[in-house]
Amino acid sequence: MPASAVREVAAGHALQEPLLPARTIRRLAAMLAAAALAILWVGRCTDLDLALADMVFDARSGIFPWRDAWLTVTFNHIILKWLLTLLAAGTIGYAVIDACHPHAGLGASGRLRLRVVTLSAILVPAVTSALKQISASHCPWDLLRYGGAQPYVRLFGAFPADAMPGQCLPAGHASSALWLVALAVCWLPARPSMAARAALLAIAFGALVGYLQQLRGAHFMTHTLWSIWIACAIVLALIASANAERRRFCSARTGWMA
């Protein structure tokens, strides 16, 4: 058999197994649905957002002490954001180069994983930013309670006619790190436990990035939780799409070999 045919058959075998079984995808989708309801309940029916913001707000001085700190501004909001943006840009650039001049060592399966990671690097920040633009929710530091000029209104609550849209939900800065959840596909399907640990580590990292913004008064906790939810939903949807592409590839290969 010619070497090119051997490579094609090997590629077909590599793509036969889905990144995640359909049953696992359905279970994760159900967990995401439950998480969305839980986050909505916290934002609509509790004062946890306000309680946590109160804890980092200095009522006597009327400011968030961490608002202009080096850790939260220079490191988290500038240096770290630029590093994450460069990492995303490098990933996208590599995918574009591979699309124009395929790297032989990457293989069909590796290329599919690269596509999931690349699309996540694009979609997670883009979708989060788009949702922010149409959001009426305000950042803590904009609220009357914390020295601003706007009233506090719960998610989906009615704003006063003269209130300005806040455009603060979900947390945009956290999304610059949360696309890293997609790196879990690097261990799929062979090592699902390692993939789960990688995803949880990325979520924890994104949550930390978001928490540093909460210390500044730039976001409520639920803003960061919604960003985490959006990132996980996008990555899961991309994995499901990759599975469908694998099935189409295998069907085409089966027909070709027949």
C-alpha positions as CSV (number, residue, x, y, z in Angstrom):
1,M,0.0,0.0,0.0
2,P,1.4,3.4,-0.9
3,A,2.6,5.6,2.0
4,S,0.0,8.3,1.3
5,A,-2.8,5.7,1.5
6,V,-1.4,4.4,4.8
7,R,-1.5,7.9,6.2
8,E,-5.1,8.4,5.1
9,V,-6.2,5.2,6.7
10,A,-4.3,6.1,9.9
11,A,-6.0,9.5,9.9
12,G,-9.4,7.8,9.5
13,H,-8.7,5.5,12.5
14,A,-7.5,8.5,14.6
15,L,-10.8,10.3,13.9
16,Q,-13.1,7.4,14.6
17,E,-13.3,7.9,18.4
18,P,-15.1,11.1,19.5
19,L,-13.4,13.6,21.7
20,L,-16.2,13.1,24.2
21,P,-18.9,10.4,24.2
22,A,-22.4,11.7,23.4
23,R,-23.5,10.6,26.8
24,T,-20.8,12.7,28.5
25,I,-21.8,15.7,26.3
26,R,-25.4,15.3,27.4
27,R,-24.4,15.1,31.0
28,L,-22.2,18.2,30.8
29,A,-25.0,20.1,29.0
30,A,-27.4,19.2,31.8
31,M,-24.8,20.4,34.4
32,L,-24.5,23.7,32.5
33,A,-28.3,24.1,32.4
34,A,-28.4,23.5,36.2
35,A,-25.5,25.9,36.7
36,A,-27.2,28.6,34.7
37,L,-30.3,28.3,36.9
38,A,-28.1,28.4,40.1
39,I,-26.2,31.6,39.0
40,L,-29.5,33.2,38.0
41,W,-31.0,32.4,41.4
42,V,-28.0,33.9,43.2
43,G,-28.2,37.1,41.2
44,R,-32.0,37.4,41.4
45,C,-32.9,36.1,44.8
46,T,-29.9,36.7,47.1
47,D,-27.7,39.7,48.1
48,L,-24.5,37.7,47.8
49,D,-23.1,40.0,45.1
50,L,-23.6,43.0,47.3
51,A,-22.3,41.3,50.4
52,L,-19.0,40.3,48.7
53,A,-18.6,43.8,47.2
54,D,-19.3,45.3,50.6
55,M,-16.4,43.2,52.0
56,V,-13.9,44.8,49.7
57,F,-15.3,48.3,49.8
58,D,-14.1,50.8,52.4
59,A,-17.2,52.7,53.4
60,R,-15.3,55.3,55.5
61,S,-13.1,56.4,52.6
62,G,-15.8,55.7,50.0
63,I,-13.5,53.7,47.7
64,F,-12.5,50.2,46.7
65,P,-8.9,50.1,48.1
66,W,-7.8,47.6,45.5
67,R,-9.1,49.7,42.6
68,D,-5.7,51.2,41.6
69,A,-3.3,48.7,43.2
70,W,-0.4,47.4,41.2
71,L,-1.6,43.7,41.4
72,T,-5.1,44.4,40.2
73,V,-4.3,47.1,37.6
74,T,-0.7,46.8,36.2
75,F,-0.3,43.1,36.6
76,N,-3.8,41.7,36.2
77,H,-5.5,44.1,33.9
78,I,-2.5,45.1,31.7
79,I,0.5,42.7,31.9
80,L,-1.5,39.4,32.3
81,K,-4.2,40.5,29.7
82,W,-1.5,41.3,27.1
83,L,0.2,37.9,27.8
84,L,-3.1,36.1,27.4
85,T,-3.9,38.1,24.2
86,L,-0.5,37.2,22.7
87,L,-1.1,33.6,23.5
88,A,-4.5,33.6,21.8
89,A,-3.0,35.5,18.8
90,G,-0.2,33.0,18.6
91,T,-2.6,30.1,18.7
92,I,-4.8,31.7,16.0
93,G,-1.7,32.5,13.9
94,Y,-0.5,28.9,14.1
95,A,-3.9,27.6,13.0
96,V,-3.9,29.9,10.0
97,I,-0.4,28.9,9.0
98,D,-1.3,25.2,9.3
99,A,-4.4,25.8,7.2
100,C,-2.3,27.3,4.4
101,H,0.7,24.9,4.8
102,P,-0.4,21.8,6.8
103,H,2.2,20.5,9.3
104,A,2.7,16.8,8.6
105,G,3.3,16.0,12.3
106,L,0.1,17.5,13.5
107,G,-2.2,14.9,11.8
108,A,-5.9,15.1,11.3
109,S,-6.8,14.5,14.9
110,G,-4.4,17.1,16.2
111,R,-5.7,19.5,13.6
112,L,-9.2,19.0,14.8
113,R,-8.1,19.8,18.4
114,L,-6.2,22.8,17.2
115,R,-9.4,24.1,15.6
116,V,-11.4,23.7,18.8
117,V,-8.8,25.7,20.8
118,T,-8.4,28.3,18.1
119,L,-12.2,28.9,17.8
120,S,-12.4,29.1,21.6
121,A,-9.7,31.7,21.6
122,I,-11.8,33.8,19.2
123,L,-15.3,33.0,20.3
124,V,-15.1,33.1,24.1
125,P,-13.8,36.8,24.3
126,A,-15.9,37.8,21.3
127,V,-19.2,36.5,22.6
128,T,-18.5,37.8,26.1
129,S,-17.8,41.2,24.7
130,A,-20.9,41.2,22.5
131,L,-23.1,40.3,25.5
132,K,-21.5,43.1,27.5
133,Q,-22.4,45.7,24.9
134,I,-26.1,44.9,25.2
135,S,-26.1,44.5,29.0
136,A,-27.9,47.0,31.2
137,S,-26.1,45.8,34.4
138,H,-23.7,48.1,36.1
139,C,-20.3,47.6,37.7
140,P,-20.1,48.0,41.4
141,W,-18.1,51.2,41.2
142,D,-20.8,52.8,39.1
143,L,-23.5,52.3,41.8
144,L,-24.8,54.8,44.3
145,R,-24.0,52.3,47.0
146,Y,-20.3,52.6,46.2
147,G,-20.0,56.2,45.4
148,G,-21.3,56.1,41.8
149,A,-24.4,57.6,40.3
150,Q,-26.5,54.6,39.2
151,P,-29.1,52.5,41.0
152,Y,-28.6,48.8,41.8
153,V,-31.0,46.6,39.7
154,R,-30.9,42.9,39.8
155,L,-30.5,40.9,36.6
156,F,-33.6,41.3,34.3
157,G,-35.0,43.9,36.7
158,A,-36.6,47.1,35.5
159,F,-34.3,50.1,35.3
160,P,-35.4,53.6,36.0
161,A,-36.1,55.5,32.8
162,D,-33.1,57.9,33.3
163,A,-30.6,55.1,34.2
164,M,-27.7,54.6,31.8
165,P,-27.0,51.0,30.6
166,G,-24.0,49.7,32.5
167,Q,-22.6,47.2,29.9
168,C,-20.8,45.3,32.7
169,L,-22.2,41.8,32.5
170,P,-20.6,39.3,31.9
171,A,-17.0,39.9,33.0
172,G,-14.9,40.7,29.9
173,H,-11.5,40.5,31.5
174,A,-12.0,37.0,32.8
175,S,-12.8,35.8,29.3
176,S,-9.2,36.6,28.2
177,A,-8.2,33.6,30.3
178,L,-11.3,31.4,30.2
179,W,-10.8,30.3,26.6
180,L,-7.9,28.2,28.0
181,V,-10.6,25.7,29.1
182,A,-10.4,24.4,25.5
183,L,-6.9,23.1,26.1
184,A,-8.6,20.2,27.8
185,V,-9.1,18.7,24.3
186,C,-5.3,18.1,24.1
187,W,-5.9,15.1,26.3
188,L,-9.1,13.8,24.7
189,P,-10.3,11.2,24.1
190,A,-7.4,9.1,25.5
191,R,-7.0,10.8,29.0
192,P,-10.4,12.2,30.1
193,S,-9.3,12.5,33.7
194,M,-6.4,14.7,32.7
195,A,-8.6,16.7,30.4
196,A,-11.0,17.3,33.3
197,R,-8.2,18.5,35.5
198,A,-6.9,20.8,32.8
199,A,-10.4,22.3,32.4
200,L,-10.8,22.8,36.1
201,L,-7.4,24.4,36.3
202,A,-8.3,26.8,33.5
203,I,-11.6,27.6,35.2
204,A,-9.9,28.3,38.5
205,F,-7.4,30.6,36.7
206,G,-10.1,32.5,34.9
207,A,-12.0,32.8,38.2
208,L,-8.9,34.3,39.9
209,V,-8.5,36.8,37.0
210,G,-12.1,37.7,37.5
211,Y,-11.8,37.9,41.3
212,L,-9.0,40.5,41.0
213,Q,-11.4,42.6,39.0
214,Q,-14.0,42.1,41.7
215,L,-11.5,43.5,44.3
216,R,-11.3,46.7,42.2
217,G,-15.1,47.0,42.2
218,A,-15.1,46.4,38.5
219,H,-17.4,43.4,38.6
220,F,-19.8,41.4,40.8
221,M,-19.2,37.7,41.5
222,T,-22.1,36.7,39.3
223,H,-20.5,38.6,36.4
224,T,-17.5,36.3,36.6
225,L,-19.6,33.2,37.0
226,W,-21.6,34.0,33.9
227,S,-18.3,34.4,32.0
228,I,-17.2,31.0,33.2
229,W,-20.5,29.6,32.1
230,I,-20.3,31.1,28.7
231,A,-16.8,29.8,28.1
232,C,-17.7,26.3,29.2
233,A,-20.8,26.3,27.0
234,I,-18.8,27.5,23.9
235,V,-16.1,24.9,24.4
236,L,-18.7,22.1,24.9
237,A,-20.5,23.2,21.7
238,L,-17.2,23.2,19.8
239,I,-16.4,19.7,21.0
240,A,-19.9,18.5,20.0
241,S,-19.3,20.1,16.6
242,A,-15.9,18.4,16.3
243,N,-17.5,15.0,17.1
244,A,-20.0,15.6,14.3
245,E,-17.1,16.4,11.9
246,R,-15.4,13.2,12.9
247,R,-18.5,11.3,12.1
248,R,-18.7,12.9,8.7
249,F,-15.1,12.2,8.0
250,C,-15.4,8.6,9.0
251,S,-18.5,8.1,6.8
252,A,-16.7,9.6,3.9
253,R,-13.7,7.4,4.5
254,T,-15.9,4.3,4.7
255,G,-17.6,5.1,1.4
256,W,-14.2,5.8,-0.2
257,M,-12.8,2.5,1.0
258,A,-15.8,0.6,-0.1
